[in-house]
Amino acid sequence: MAELQSGGGGGCCPPMDLFRSEPMQLVQIIIPIESAHLTVSYLGELGLLQFKDLNSEKSPFQRTYAAQIKKCAEMARKLRFFKEQMLKAGILSSVKSTTRADNNTDDLEVKLGDLEAELVEINANGDKLQRAHSELVEYKLVLQKAGEFFSSALTSAAAQQREMESQQTGEMTIETPLLTDKEMSADPSKQIKLGFIAGLVPREKSMSFERMLFRATRGNVFLRQAVVDEPVVDPVSGEKMEKNVFVVFYSGERAKNKILKICDAFGANRYPFNEEFDKQAQAISEVSGRLSELKTTIDAGLLHRGNLLQTIGDQFEQWNLLVKKEKSIYHTLNMLSLDVTKKCLVGEGWSPVFATKQIQDALERAAFDSNSQVGAIFQVLHTKESPPTYFRTNKFTSAFQEIVDAYGVAKYREANPGVFTIVTFPFLFAVMFGDWGHGICLLLGTLVLIVREKKLASQKLDDITDMTFGGRYVILMMALFSIYTGLIYNEFFSVPFEIFSHSAYACRDLSCSEATTVGLIKVRDTYPFGVDPVWHGSRSELPFLNSLKMKMSILLGVAQMNLGIILSYFNATFFRIGVNICLFGYLSLLIILKWITGSQADLYHVMIYMFLSPTDELGDNQLFPGQKTAQLVLLLLAFVSVPWMLLPKPFILKMQHQGRHQGQSYEPLQSTDESLQPDTNHDSHGHEEFEFSEVFVHQMIHTIEFVLGAVSNTASYLRLWALSLAHSELSSVFYEKVLLLAWGYNNILILIVGIIVFIFATVGVLLVMETLSAFLHALRLHWVEFQNKFYEGDGYKFSPFSFALLDDEDE
């Protein structure tokens, strides 16, 4: 990836490499079939050629190497299966293998097939053993719990029998023996015999199970349930769940059939049970022995499975990378077309001009290594197609380029805003975030990412951490500029310090006891850098800092927008700048003059009456001689610039269109094959119909949009002032209402709580939320207010065939 970003050159690229896209060329490569695979592999390692699909009309199944891609897809499926099994077993794949991975895909295919078959067999046997183990566990629980039912029932029956016998002995009558003889002589075949079914039912279904049994048999069943203390593994689903042991007593085959169907419907597992106690004890003993044997067998199987997965994990990354490379190579080969002899493959693609020598060297090396009798042919094609855009970036500039590309990729050779974004983006962020205490916190956090960047780059990070790590150098610049603007504002967690010198003001009398400017006089030289600390906490702070930040926002906005206009198309540059200079450039000049002269002129009054009453006298609002005349001239230029932006362009385009059509003429034939020849400057647009009304309406909309945008975009830069004020006020509230308030209680517990609240508020609100807010506003100022002046961003990015990009792609 680093090679792709730096274009193979490495190091920090000069800014001019970012200002315009690298010169691109359309090349054609003719490769012998016997060396095609190795050639594409070397080009993938180089990563400087973007192939065109010459078989776009064919479906994937009609292409030459469809079978090879299918084979790679099957190997990728097996690797995904291995990865799932390793994740379940908690085994991590080794990044660096101690053994040499297979480089032959045929051998790898056979090996993966054998490993998959072995692993599937182990899993099947393990599942079968585990199911048998789960069934035995449930069977043992049924034997134990149901045995308790019968034991308690027998004890209760014996007690009742003794009670009945004692009652009969005490109440002997003459009729008693006769009744007993009648009962003894009854037909045994007419006696009612109860059957029973034992098993386990999920606890969550036990109540519904009981109700259904009662309703289906009309209450002619007797159900007993016992809670199983610990969850058990269900033999069918393989999941742990809480269950109850049940025994259902019934009478008759019809009732039995209904109970069996209800058990199946509720997922109740049934197990055989003998009501004789000797056989119950014998069954429990047999089940316990079988469970012990199964546990030993299952443990041995798991050990074997773990060793097999560990062996796979040691080479998994190498196998996975090899399969990805093979699949990408065959995908690329499918984009090439066969020549008429079917002995060569013809490919076309885009490459930077500087990569010509590297590509030719790769072709020669592939022909030599593959023992090909014929080398590949490399030639440059001439085309009118728009090439892709390629900027050589490095780890520092790539994040800034991504900010621009998120809006839109530059057209080929279009001026790239990324060059200016490197400075202007963090600076505008810092204007809103200016506090050198918060800037230091941001800097320390960023330095941690930069110091550990090699370790973090090799790890799999979550989305938020990965995004933060990718923009670490952007955050670094934001932190440095925040420290700079914080020193200008003289704010350290909203507290001013006399860093560079003592304040230039001192108390003249007791009237300045509240640190107001009423009793302050200037006793020293002006504070050398930034805002004088005495202005913080004074009643004059609000108008002074507000005025400073508001006017500075206007100056920065006008400067950046005019920079964008300078970068726009030349045919409208002068008059666009004219509108901005006549209005907002003049306002910026007045702001600077007011700062220099210390005048009390009302700039709002000057700008408003410049339009409403341009001939009125300025009076106390005059800042320089001839200001009234200058305003009249600027106002006239502003009104002239608007129609000049509207009218010339449609007529110029019409003349150019007519000139292109007139360029087509009959010329003397140079040979019998030549006929009507167009002018050399003729392009594809010459045949398009030209609608003057559409062009005029489009230009009128564009002019109206620019005039309105000149006002709205300038006003939009006032967000620099608003967010800076909000950040300062929030910081001041946390300092005064949390930290100082807790300090004033003279209680160590309250102080500790106050410090903790202050830290969490500072980190959560000021260092996270405010950072994100200022970042998004700086992003909007660049995308909308700056880039819309000159940047179209309707190009497409250079996407070369590169193995370095395989790790970033999904399967």
C-alpha positions in Angstrom: 0.0 0.0 0.0 2.9 2.3 0.8 4.4 1.7 -2.5 1.2 2.5 -4.3 0.7 5.8 -2.3 4.3 7.0 -2.9 4.4 5.8 -6.5 7.4 3.6 -5.7 9.5 6.6 -4.9 9.0 6.6 -1.1 9.6 9.5 1.2 7.6 12.7 1.3 6.5 13.9 -2.1 6.9 17.6 -3.0 3.6 19.6 -3.0 3.6 20.0 -6.7 3.1 16.2 -7.1 -0.3 16.8 -5.5 -1.3 19.9 -7.4 -1.9 18.1 -10.7 -2.5 14.5 -11.4 0.5 12.4 -12.6 0.7 12.4 -16.4 -1.1 9.2 -17.5 -0.9 7.1 -20.7 -3.0 4.4 -22.3 -0.8 1.4 -23.0 -1.2 -1.9 -24.8 0.5 -5.1 -23.8 0.7 -8.2 -25.9 1.6 -11.2 -23.8 2.3 -14.8 -24.9 -0.1 -17.2 -23.3 2.7 -19.3 -21.7 4.0 -16.3 -19.7 0.7 -14.5 -19.1 0.2 -15.8 -15.6 3.6 -14.8 -14.4 3.5 -11.5 -16.2 0.2 -10.4 -14.6 1.6 -11.6 -11.2 4.7 -9.3 -11.6 2.5 -6.4 -12.6 0.3 -7.1 -9.5 3.4 -6.8 -7.4 4.4 -3.6 -9.1 0.9 -2.1 -8.7 1.1 0.7 -11.3 -1.2 -0.5 -14.1 -4.9 -0.2 -14.3 -6.3 -2.8 -16.8 -9.3 -2.1 -18.9 -11.9 -4.8 -19.4 -11.8 -5.8 -23.0 -14.5 -8.5 -22.6 -17.2 -6.5 -21.0 -19.8 -8.0 -23.4 -19.1 -11.5 -22.0 -20.6 -13.0 -18.9 -18.3 -14.3 -16.2 -19.0 -17.9 -17.4 -18.0 -17.2 -21.0 -14.6 -15.9 -20.2 -11.4 -17.8 -20.8 -10.3 -18.5 -17.2 -13.7 -19.1 -15.7 -12.7 -22.6 -14.6 -9.6 -21.4 -12.8 -11.7 -18.7 -10.9 -14.2 -21.3 -9.9 -11.3 -23.5 -8.5 -10.0 -20.5 -6.6 -13.4 -19.7 -5.3 -13.7 -23.3 -4.0 -10.4 -23.0 -2.2 -11.5 -19.7 -0.7 -14.6 -21.4 0.5 -12.6 -24.1 2.3 -10.4 -21.4 3.9 -13.4 -19.6 5.1 -14.6 -22.9 6.6 -11.3 -23.3 8.3 -11.4 -19.8 9.7 -14.9 -20.4 11.1 -13.7 -23.5 12.8 -10.6 -21.8 14.2 -12.7 -18.9 15.6 -15.0 -21.4 17.3 -12.0 -23.2 18.8 -10.4 -19.9 19.9 -7.3 -20.5 17.7 -5.7 -17.5 16.0 -4.0 -17.7 12.7 -0.3 -17.1 12.7 0.9 -14.0 10.8 4.4 -15.3 10.4 4.6 -19.0 9.6 7.6 -21.1 10.6 7.0 -23.5 7.7 7.1 -22.8 4.0 3.6 -22.6 2.5 2.7 -24.3 -0.8 3.3 -22.1 -3.8 1.6 -24.5 -6.2 -2.1 -24.0 -6.4 -2.7 -27.6 -7.6 -0.9 -29.0 -4.6 -2.7 -26.6 -2.3 -6.0 -27.5 -3.7 -5.4 -31.2 -3.0 -4.1 -30.4 0.5 -7.1 -28.2 1.4 -9.4 -30.9 0.2 -7.8 -33.5 2.4 -7.8 -31.2 5.4 -11.5 -30.3 4.8 -12.5 -34.0 4.5 -10.6 -34.9 7.7 -12.0 -31.9 9.6 -15.6 -32.7 8.4 -15.2 -36.3 9.5 -13.8 -35.3 12.9 -16.7 -32.8 13.4 -19.3 -35.4 12.4 -17.9 -38.0 14.8 -17.6 -35.3 17.5 -21.2 -34.2 17.0 -22.4 -37.8 17.1 -20.4 -38.5 20.3 -21.6 -35.2 21.8 -25.2 -36.0 21.0 -24.8 -39.5 22.6 -23.2 -37.9 25.6 -26.1 -35.3 25.9 -28.7 -38.1 25.7 -27.0 -40.1 28.4 -26.8 -37.1 30.6 -30.5 -36.5 30.2 -31.3 -40.2 30.6 -29.3 -40.2 33.9 -31.3 -37.1 35.1 -34.6 -38.9 34.2 -33.5 -42.0 36.1 -32.6 -39.9 39.2 -35.6 -37.5 39.3 -38.2 -40.0 38.2 -36.9 -42.5 40.7 -37.5 -39.9 43.4 -41.1 -39.7 42.2 -41.7 -43.4 42.5 -39.7 -43.7 45.8 -41.8 -40.9 47.4 -45.0 -42.4 46.0 -44.2 -45.8 47.4 -43.4 -44.4 50.8 -46.6 -42.4 50.7 -48.6 -45.5 49.6 -47.1 -47.6 52.4 -48.0 -45.0 55.0 -51.6 -44.8 53.7 -51.9 -48.6 53.7 -50.8 -48.8 57.3 -53.2 -46.1 58.2 -56.1 -47.9 56.5 -55.2 -51.2 58.1 -55.2 -49.6 61.6 -58.6 -48.0 60.8 -60.0 -51.3 59.6 -58.7 -53.1 62.7 -60.4 -50.7 65.1 -63.7 -50.7 63.2 -64.4 -54.3 62.6 -68.1 -55.0 61.7 -70.0 -58.0 60.5 -70.0 -56.7 56.9 -66.3 -56.2 56.5 -65.2 -59.7 55.7 -67.9 -60.0 53.1 -66.8 -56.9 51.3 -63.2 -58.1 51.3 -64.1 -61.4 49.9 -66.0 -59.6 47.1 -63.0 -57.5 46.2 -60.7 -60.5 46.3 -63.0 -62.4 44.0 -63.2 -59.6 41.4 -62.0 -60.3 37.8 -58.3 -59.2 37.5 -58.8 -58.4 33.8 -61.2 -55.6 34.7 -58.8 -53.8 37.0 -57.4 -50.5 35.7 -53.6 -50.4 35.0 -51.8 -47.0 34.6 -49.0 -46.4 32.2 -46.4 -43.7 32.3 -44.0 -41.7 30.0 -40.8 -40.0 31.4 -38.5 -37.4 29.8 -37.4 -33.8 29.8 -39.1 -30.7 28.5 -37.7 -27.2 28.1 -38.6 -25.2 31.2 -40.0 -22.2 29.3 -42.5 -24.6 27.7 -43.4 -26.6 30.8 -46.5 -24.7 31.7 -47.9 -24.8 28.1 -46.9 -28.5 28.0 -49.0 -29.2 31.2 -52.0 -27.2 29.9 -52.0 -29.0 26.6 -51.9 -32.4 28.2 -54.8 -31.5 30.5 -56.9 -30.2 27.6 -56.1 -33.0 25.2 -56.9 -35.8 27.7 -59.7 -33.8 29.5 -57.8 -34.1 32.7 -57.4 -37.9 32.6 -53.6 -37.7 33.2 -51.4 -37.2 36.2 -48.2 -35.1 35.6 -45.2 -34.7 37.9 -42.3 -32.3 37.2 -38.9 -31.7 38.8 -36.6 -28.8 38.1 -33.1 -29.6 36.8 -30.7 -27.4 38.7 -28.1 -26.8 35.9 -28.7 -26.2 32.2 -28.2 -29.2 30.0 -27.1 -29.6 26.4 -30.1 -30.5 24.2 -29.2 -33.5 22.0 -31.1 -32.2 19.0 -30.2 -28.5 18.9 -26.8 -28.8 20.7 -27.6 -25.7 22.7 -27.6 -25.3 26.5 -31.1 -24.8 28.0 -32.9 -25.1 31.3 -35.2 -28.2 31.5 -37.6 -30.0 33.7 -37.9 -33.8 34.2 -41.5 -35.0 33.9 -43.5 -38.2 34.3 -47.0 -38.5 32.8 -49.3 -41.2 34.1 -52.2 -42.2 31.8 -54.7 -44.9 31.1 -55.4 -46.3 27.7 -53.7 -46.4 24.3 -55.6 -43.4 23.0 -54.3 -41.2 25.8 -50.8 -42.6 25.2 -50.8 -41.6 21.5 -52.0 -38.1 22.3 -49.2 -37.7 24.9 -46.6 -38.9 22.4 -47.7 -36.3 19.8 -47.7 -33.5 22.4 -44.2 -34.5 23.5 -43.0 -34.3 19.9 -44.7 -30.9 19.4 -43.0 -29.4 22.5 -39.6 -30.8 21.9 -39.7 -33.1 24.9 -37.2 -35.9 24.8 -38.5 -39.2 26.1 -36.5 -41.9 27.8 -37.3 -45.5 29.0 -37.8 -46.0 32.7 -38.3 -49.1 34.8 -40.3 -48.7 38.0 -38.3 -51.5 39.7 -35.7 -50.0 42.0 -33.1 -52.7 41.3 -33.2 -52.1 37.6 -33.1 -48.3 38.1 -29.9 -48.6 40.1 -28.4 -50.9 37.5 -29.4 -48.5 34.7 -27.8 -45.5 36.5 -24.6 -47.5 37.1 -24.4 -48.4 33.4 -25.2 -44.9 32.2 -22.5 -43.5 34.5 -19.9 -45.9 33.0 -20.8 -45.1 29.5 -20.6 -41.3 30.2 -17.1 -41.7 31.5 -16.0 -43.6 28.4 -17.7 -41.1 26.1 -16.0 -38.2 28.0 -12.6 -39.7 27.4 -13.3 -40.3 23.7 -14.7 -36.8 23.2 -11.6 -35.2 24.9 -9.3 -37.2 22.7 -11.3 -36.1 19.6 -11.2 -32.5 20.7 -7.4 -32.7 21.2 -6.9 -34.2 17.7 -9.2 -31.5 16.3 -7.3 -28.7 18.1 -3.9 -30.0 16.8 -5.3 -30.1 13.2 -6.7 -26.6 13.5 -3.4 -25.3 14.9 -1.5 -26.9 12.0 -3.9 -25.1 9.6 -3.6 -21.8 11.5 0.2 -21.8 11.2 -0.1 -21.5 7.4 -3.6 -20.0 7.0 -2.5 -16.5 6.2 0.0 -17.7 3.6 -2.6 -19.9 2.0 -5.3 -17.2 2.1 -3.0 -14.6 0.5 -1.9 -17.1 -2.2 -5.6 -17.9 -3.1 -6.4 -14.2 -3.2 -3.5 -13.5 -5.5 -4.4 -16.4 -7.8 -8.0 -15.3 -8.0 -7.1 -11.7 -8.7 -4.6 -12.8 -11.4 -7.3 -14.9 -13.2 -9.8 -12.1 -12.9 -7.3 -9.8 -14.6 -6.5 -12.3 -17.3 -10.2 -12.5 -18.0 -10.1 -8.8 -18.8 -7.6 -9.5 -21.6 -8.6 -10.6 -25.1 -7.2 -13.4 -27.2 -5.6 -12.4 -30.5 -6.6 -14.0 -33.8 -3.9 -16.7 -33.5 -5.0 -17.6 -29.9 -1.4 -17.6 -28.9 -1.3 -14.2 -27.2 -3.3 -12.2 -24.9 -3.9 -8.5 -25.6 -4.4 -6.1 -22.7 -5.0 -2.4 -22.4 -4.7 -0.1 -19.3 -3.7 3.1 -17.8 -0.4 3.7 -16.2 1.6 6.8 -15.0 4.2 8.0 -17.5 7.0 7.6 -14.9 6.2 3.9 -14.5 7.0 3.0 -18.1 10.5 1.7 -17.4 9.3 -0.3 -14.3 6.5 -2.0 -16.3 8.9 -2.9 -19.2 11.4 -4.4 -16.7 8.6 -6.5 -15.1 7.6 -7.8 -18.6 11.2 -8.7 -19.4 11.7 -10.5 -16.1 8.4 -12.4 -16.5 9.4 -13.6 -20.0 12.8 -14.7 -18.7 11.5 -16.5 -15.6 8.8 -18.3 -17.6 11.3 -19.4 -20.3 9.1 -17.9 -23.0 10.5 -17.9 -26.5 8.8 -14.5 -27.2 8.8 -11.5 -25.0 5.8 -9.3 -24.3 5.2 -6.2 -26.4 4.6 -2.9 -24.7 3.3 0.2 -26.7 1.6 3.5 -25.9 -1.7 4.2 -27.5 -3.2 7.6 -28.4 -6.7 8.2 -27.2 -9.2 10.9 -26.4 -10.6 9.1 -23.4 -10.3 10.9 -20.1 -7.5 9.2 -18.0 -7.9 8.4 -14.3 -6.6 10.7 -11.7 -3.5 9.7 -9.7 -1.8 11.7 -7.0 1.3 10.3 -5.4 0.8 10.6 -1.7 2.5 9.2 1.4 1.4 8.5 4.9 1.3 12.2 5.8 -0.5 13.6 2.7 -2.8 10.6 2.1 -5.3 11.5 4.8 -5.6 15.1 3.5 -6.2 13.7 0.0 -8.9 11.4 1.3 -10.7 14.5 2.8 -10.8 16.0 -0.7 -11.7 12.7 -2.5 -14.6 12.2 -0.1 -16.2 15.2 -1.9 -15.2 14.1 -5.3 -12.2 12.8 -7.2 -10.4 15.5 -9.3 -10.7 15.4 -13.1 -7.5 14.5 -14.9 -5.0 17.4 -14.5 -7.5 19.4 -12.6 -6.1 21.7 -9.8 -6.1 19.6 -6.6 -7.4 21.3 -3.4 -5.4 18.7 -1.4 -2.3 20.9 -1.6 -4.0 23.8 0.2 -6.0 21.5 2.5 -2.8 20.4 4.2 -2.5 23.9 5.7 -5.9 25.5 5.5 -7.9 22.6 7.0 -6.0 22.3 10.3 -5.8 26.1 10.6 -9.5 26.7 10.2 -10.1 23.9 12.7 -7.7 25.6 15.1 -9.5 29.0 14.7 -12.6 27.3 16.1 -10.8 25.1 18.6 -8.1 27.6 19.8 -7.0 26.7 23.3 -3.4 25.7 23.8 -4.3 23.5 26.8 -6.7 21.4 24.8 -4.3 21.5 21.9 -1.6 19.9 24.0 -4.1 17.1 25.1 -4.9 16.5 21.5 -1.2 16.5 20.6 -0.4 13.9 23.3 -3.1 11.6 22.2 -2.0 11.8 18.6 1.7 11.2 19.5 0.6 7.9 21.1 -0.9 6.8 17.7 2.2 8.0 15.8 4.7 6.3 18.1 2.8 3.0 17.9 1.8 3.3 14.3 3.8 0.2 13.2 2.1 -2.0 15.8 -1.4 -0.6 15.1 -1.0 -0.8 11.4 -0.6 -4.6 11.6 -3.7 -5.0 13.9 -7.4 -5.3 13.0 -9.0 -2.2 14.5 -12.6 -1.3 14.9 -14.1 1.3 12.6 -13.8 4.4 14.9 -10.2 3.5 16.0 -9.2 2.7 12.4 -10.6 6.1 11.2 -8.8 7.9 13.9 -5.5 6.1 13.2 -5.8 6.8 9.5 -6.2 10.5 10.2 -3.4 10.7 12.8 -1.3 13.2 10.9 -4.4 15.4 10.2 -5.1 15.4 14.0 -1.4 16.2 14.6 -1.6 19.3 12.4 -4.9 20.2 14.0 -3.3 20.0 17.5 -0.3 22.0 16.5 -2.4 24.8 15.0 -4.7 24.7 18.0 -1.7 25.4 20.2 -0.7 28.3 18.0 -4.2 29.9 17.9 -4.6 29.2 21.6 -1.5 31.2 22.3 -2.9 34.0 20.2 -6.2 33.9 22.1 -4.1 33.4 25.3 -6.4 30.7 26.6 -5.2 27.6 28.6 -8.4 25.7 29.6 -10.0 29.2 29.3 -7.4 30.7 31.8 -5.1 33.5 30.5 -1.4 33.4 31.4 1.4 36.0 31.2 3.6 33.8 29.0 5.6 36.1 26.9 5.6 39.2 29.1 3.7 41.0 31.8 0.4 42.7 31.0 0.8 46.2 29.4 -1.9 47.6 31.8 -1.9 48.3 35.5 -4.4 49.8 38.0 -4.5 53.6 38.1 -6.7 53.7 41.2 -9.1 51.5 43.3 -11.8 51.7 40.6 -10.1 48.8 38.8 -10.6 46.4 41.8 -12.9 44.3 39.6 -10.4 44.2 36.8 -12.4 46.4 34.5 -10.8 48.7 32.0 -12.2 51.8 33.7 -9.3 52.1 36.1 -6.6 50.6 33.9 -3.8 52.5 32.2 -1.1 51.3 29.8 2.3 51.3 31.7 4.3 48.9 29.5 4.8 48.1 25.9 2.1 46.2 24.1 1.8 42.5 24.9 4.2 41.0 22.3 2.2 38.0 21.1 -1.5 37.3 21.3 -4.2 38.9 23.5 -3.2 40.8 26.6 -4.1 38.6 29.6 -5.8 41.6 31.3 -8.6 41.5 28.8 -9.7 38.1 30.1 -12.2 38.4 32.9 -12.9 42.1 32.2 -16.1 43.6 31.1 -14.4 44.6 27.9 -13.6 41.0 27.0 -16.9 40.3 25.3 -16.8 43.1 22.8 -13.0 43.0 22.2 -12.6 39.2 21.7 -15.9 39.0 19.8 -14.8 41.8 17.5 -11.4 40.3 17.0 -12.7 36.8 16.2 -15.6 38.0 14.0 -13.4 40.3 11.9 -10.7 37.7 11.7 -13.3 35.2 10.4 -14.3 37.6 7.6 -10.6 38.1 6.6 -9.9 34.4 6.5 -13.1 33.7 4.6 -12.4 36.4 2.0 -8.8 35.2 1.6 -9.7 31.6 1.1 -12.6 32.2 -1.3 -10.5 34.5 -3.5 -7.8 31.8 -3.6 -10.5 29.4 -4.8 -11.6 31.9 -7.5 -8.0 32.3 -8.7 -7.9 28.6 -9.2 -11.1 28.6 -11.3 -11.4 28.9 -15.0 -9.5 31.8 -16.5 -12.4 33.2 -18.6 -14.3 34.2 -15.5 -11.6 34.7 -12.9 -11.1 38.4 -13.3 -14.7 39.4 -12.9 -15.4 37.0 -10.1 -12.5 38.5 -8.2 -13.9 41.9 -9.1 -17.1 41.2 -7.3 -15.3 39.9 -4.3 -12.8 42.7 -4.1 -15.4 45.4 -4.7 -17.5 44.2 -1.7 -15.7 41.9 0.7 -12.2 42.8 -0.3 -13.0 46.4 0.5 -14.5 45.3 3.8 -11.3 43.4 4.7 -9.3 46.5 3.9 -11.5 48.6 6.2 -11.0 46.1 9.0 -7.2 46.2 8.7 -7.2 50.0 8.5 -9.4 50.2 11.6 -7.0 47.9 13.5 -3.9 49.9 12.4 -5.4 53.4 13.0 -7.4 52.6 16.1 -10.4 54.4 14.5 -13.9 54.2 16.1 -15.6 54.1 12.7 -18.7 52.0 12.4 -18.0 49.5 9.6 -21.6 48.3 9.5 -22.7 51.8 8.8 -20.1 52.2 6.1 -21.0 49.0 4.2 -24.8 49.5 4.4 -24.8 53.1 3.3 -22.3 52.3 0.5 -25.2 50.8 -1.3 -28.1 52.8 0.1 -26.6 56.3 0.0 -23.3 56.1 -1.9 -23.1 59.9 -2.3 -23.5 60.8 1.4 -20.6 62.2 3.4 -18.9 59.6 5.6 -18.1 62.0 8.6 -16.5 60.1 11.5 -16.6 56.8 9.6 -14.0 58.0 7.1 -10.8 55.9 7.4 -8.6 57.3 4.6 -8.7 60.3 2.2 -10.7 59.7 -1.0 -12.7 56.9 0.6 -16.0 58.2 -0.8 -14.6 58.2 -4.4 -13.1 54.8 -3.9 -16.4 53.4 -2.8 -18.2 54.9 -5.8 -15.6 53.3 -8.1 -15.8 49.9 -6.4 -19.6 50.0 -6.5 -19.6 50.7 -10.2 -17.1 47.9 -10.9 -19.3 45.5 -8.9 -22.3 46.3 -10.9 -20.4 46.1 -14.2 -18.8 42.7 -13.3 -22.2 41.0 -12.9 -23.4 41.5 -16.5 -19.9 40.8 -17.8 -20.0 37.4 -16.1 -23.4 36.8 -17.7 -23.1 37.9 -21.3 -19.7 37.1 -22.9 -19.4 33.4 -22.3 -22.5 32.3 -24.3 -21.4 34.4 -27.3 -17.8 33.1 -27.1 -19.0 29.5 -27.0 -21.3 30.1 -29.9 -18.4 31.5 -31.9 -16.2 28.6 -31.0 -18.9 26.2 -32.1 -19.3 27.9 -35.4 -15.6 27.9 -35.9 -15.3 24.1 -35.4 -18.0 23.5 -38.0 -16.3 25.8 -40.5 -13.1 23.9 -39.9 -14.5 21.0 -41.8 -13.6 21.5 -45.4 -12.6 19.6 -48.6 -8.8 19.4 -49.1 -6.7 18.0 -51.9 -6.5 14.2 -51.7 -3.1 12.9 -50.6 -4.0 9.4 -51.7 -7.0 7.5 -53.1 -8.0 6.5 -49.6 -8.4 10.0 -48.3 -11.6 12.1 -48.5 -13.2 14.7 -46.4 -10.8 15.5 -43.6 -11.8 17.5 -40.5 -9.7 20.2 -38.9 -7.0 18.8 -36.6 -8.6 20.7 -33.7 -11.9 19.1 -34.2 -13.1 16.9 -31.3 -16.1 14.9 -30.5 -17.9 18.0 -29.2 -17.9 19.5 -32.7 -20.8 17.3 -33.8 -23.0 18.1 -30.8 -25.9 20.5 -31.3 -25.4 23.9 -29.8 -28.5 25.5 -28.1 -27.7 29.1 -27.4 -30.8 29.6 -25.2 -29.8 26.7 -23.0 -26.2 28.0 -22.6 -27.5 31.5 -21.8 -30.0 30.2 -19.2 -27.2 28.0 -17.7 -24.9 31.0 -17.5 -27.6 33.2 -16.0 -28.2 30.6 -13.3 -24.5 30.3 -12.7 -24.2 34.1 -12.3 -27.1 34.4 -9.9 -25.7 31.5 -7.9 -22.3 33.1 -7.7 -23.6 36.5 -6.7 -25.9 35.1 -4.0 -23.1 32.7 -2.9 -20.6 35.5 -2.6 -22.8 36.8 0.3 -23.9 33.6 1.8 -20.4 32.0 1.7 -18.8 34.9 3.3 -21.4 34.9 6.1 -20.8 31.1 6.4 -17.2 31.9 7.6 -18.7 33.5 10.7 -19.0 30.0 12.0 -15.3 30.3 12.8 -16.2 33.1 15.2 -19.3 31.4 16.6 -17.7 28.0 17.4 -14.6 29.7 18.8 -16.8 31.7 21.2 -18.8 28.6 22.1 -15.6 26.6 22.8 -14.2 29.3 25.0 -17.5 29.7 26.9 -17.9 26.0 27.5 -14.3 25.8 28.7 -14.9 28.7 31.0 -18.1 27.2 32.5 -16.4 23.9 33.3 -13.5 25.7 34.9 -15.4 28.2 37.0 -18.6 26.3 37.7 -17.0 22.9 38.4 -13.4 23.1 39.3 -13.3 26.5 41.1 -16.7 25.8 42.7 -15.5 22.5 44.1 -12.3 24.2 45.3 -14.3 26.8 47.3 -15.9 24.2 49.5 -12.6 23.4 51.2 -13.6 19.7 51.3 -11.3 17.1 50.0 -14.1 14.7 48.9 -16.0 17.5 47.0 -12.7 18.6 45.4 -11.9 15.0 44.2 -15.5 14.7 42.8 -15.1 18.2 41.1 -11.8 17.2 39.5 -13.2 14.0 38.2 -16.3 15.8 36.8 -14.0 18.4 35.2 -11.8 15.8 33.6 -14.7 13.8 32.2 -16.4 17.0 31.0 -13.2 18.3 29.3 -12.5 15.0 27.6 -16.0 14.1 26.7 -17.3 17.5 25.6 -14.3 19.7 24.7 -11.9 17.1 23.4 -14.3 14.7 21.7 -17.6 16.5 20.8 -16.1 19.9 20.2 -13.2 18.4 18.2 -15.7 16.5 16.0 -17.9 19.6 15.6 -15.0 21.9 14.6 -13.8 19.1 12.2 -17.1 18.9 10.5 -17.4 22.7 10.2 -13.9 22.9 8.7 -14.9 20.2 6.3 -18.0 22.1 5.2 -16.0 25.3 4.7 -13.6 23.4 2.4 -16.2 21.4 0.5 -18.8 24.2 0.0 -17.3 27.6 0.5 -13.8 26.9 -0.9 -13.9 24.1 -3.4 -17.1 25.1 -5.2 -15.3 28.1 -6.6 -13.0 26.0 -8.8 -13.3 22.3 -8.2 -15.6 20.0 -10.2 -14.5 16.7 -8.8 -16.1 14.6 -11.4 -13.1 12.4 -12.3 -12.4 8.8 -11.3 -9.5 7.5 -9.2 -6.6 5.5 -10.6 -7.2 1.9 -9.3 -4.3 -0.2 -10.4 -4.1 -4.0 -10.2 -2.0 -4.4 -7.0 -1.5 -7.2 -4.6 -1.0 -4.6 -1.9 -4.7 -3.7 -2.0 -5.9 -7.3 -1.6 -6.0 -7.1 2.2 -8.4 -4.1 2.0 -10.9 -6.0 -0.2 -13.7 -8.2 1.0 -14.1 -11.7 -0.1 
